[in-house]
Amino acid sequence: MRFAAHVEVRLRPGIADPESATIERALPALGFDDVHELATGRSFRFEVEAESAESARARAEELADRLLANPVMEDATVSVSEPVLG
């Protein structure tokens, strides 16, 4: 079966995020005074061939840990959804 996987990668707390800092400084000038605590990240979506959702999640977590996220600076959140038909 194929499962849809989604990995969100974000900087760990305390790691400098200059891109977010730049955007956050620009927000008031653009009329977004009510937006705070901005954080950047990356999003990956892919399909995993596996026997079960648990094994698909394990494979997606392995991919996130070994390739998509730098474990020193980043945290990865993995979600897996129902099998993809087709």
Buried (B, 14 or more C-beta within 10 A) or exposed (E): BEBBBBBBBBBEEEEEBEEBEEBBEEBEEEEEEEEEEBEBBEEBEEBBEBEEBEBBBBBBBEBBEEEBBEEEEBBBBBEBEEBEEE
